[in-house]
């Protein structure tokens, strides 16, 4: 197929799938990039889908927890998985801003991050295949830390490239379609584990899964490298001290951005609640690969349902999507806790993956909403600052919130879930106070 035929096919597919007003949307972009919007959209959907498929295997809440158990690692190491995975990719971002701002074309930062993530996942696979016990557990946490640091590069660059190569009114939908693609991969892997996994989770099985995830990141890097991005502003004079001063200044002086960071913190209810649901499920038995498969399938179904729905809603009003995500997360947790009070409810095995499904569905709305909001809120190099500073701030706040929630969990997983539901309720109010920045009018 010739380049012209590929471009024509991409344009037709884009018009079918994306609700994009070309007059007010593509006119904001460089002329060459505006013509390449359909191709850029398809490449970013494919690359993000491959990345999300890899993320499915390197999931600290489910797969890596099962892997630590299979390796015979001390149970105490499991509690470090989520903080290392999430905070490790967020905390360095403000310091990485100078590195990104010195580059006129930002897609190569994303590609470098993807390849480094692939290398870290290969290391995890080798650990799963060759080590066991406490040594394997510590080594896996080190590899996960390296993975998270590499992820920070892709994270800080992805929103920048999204804003430079796609117009307002299409960004949320493209992110949503990538989520749908990840959902298909999730259901495929989950069904495979349910059918072929059996009751025992062997390290060799996990090693092969991790090797497949590494291949997904390499392919993602190859696809993303073909995104057409016009060179933008660069700042060769930027340094680490300037990045720190800019971060402090943004949080101090930029009220809309500060409220966004606060709202995003309160959206953590959908991210921090699932591990407690999984913990309650494992108390009822069934910690083999078949049990893991049920939760992975739940994640996939949530992605298939939520990707397109939340993407379209986010392009109309990402602020309202954040409000809905916060409120619905709290509602799901409250309903789940209420059901647990009923006689015999805890023994109903299906309750836990269904609750996980509901939380995963809402979490997709949270992620798509806040990603679309921060991309639409800023322009140019300011977008790099917004993404990096908000992620670094959230990394710190995630550690604080996680520590508080863990302390409350001493009273039981139910107590921790109740505290998270309260956070989500406050998040509705804070998200509602944000200014409207989306292409739609929010009505």
Buried (B, 14 or more C-beta within 10 A) or exposed (E): EEEEEEBEBBBEBBEEBBEBEEEEBBEEBBEEBBBBBBBBBBBBBBBBBBBBBBBBBBBBBBBBBBBBBBBEBEEEBBEBBBBBBBBBBBBBBBBBBBBBBEBEBBBBBBBBBBBBBBBBBBBBBBBBBEBBEBEBBBBBBBBBBBBBBBBBBBBBBBBBBBBBBBBBBBBBBBBBBBBBBBBBBBBBBBBBBBEEBEEEBEBEBBBEBBBBBBBBBBBBBBBBBEBBBBEBEBBEEBEEEBBBEBBEEBBEEBEEBBBBBBBBBBBBBBBBBBBBBBBBBBEBEEBBBBBBBBBBBBBBBBBBBBBBBBBBBBBBBBBBBBBBBBBBBBBBBBEBBEBBEEEEEBEEBEBBBBBBBBBBBBBBBBBBBBBBBBBBBBEEBBBBBBBBBBBBBBBEBBBEBBEEBEEBBEEEBBBBBBBBBBBBBBBBEBBBEBEBBBBBEEE
